[in-house]
Amino acid sequence: MRRRTTPRAALLAGAELLLWWGALALLWLVLISTVDTLERIVGASVAAAGALLARAGRRAVTWW
């Protein structure tokens, strides 16, 4: 990766992770019946792990 494109690639990776996290966290909130503090913490954590795995999986099948 060239030096000029590194900040842009990092920004795009962060945006992609944020979008995945938002979608997965929203799905978690839709599927649970009660929303308390512990459920929000668990949902945010699981959504973060899912976002990392989703990005890794997409990068594994994408050539660019």
Secondary structure, 3 states (H helix, E strand, C coil): CCCCCHHHHHHHHHHHHHHHHHHHHHHHHHHCCCCCHHHHHHHHHHHHHHHHHHHHHHHHHCCC
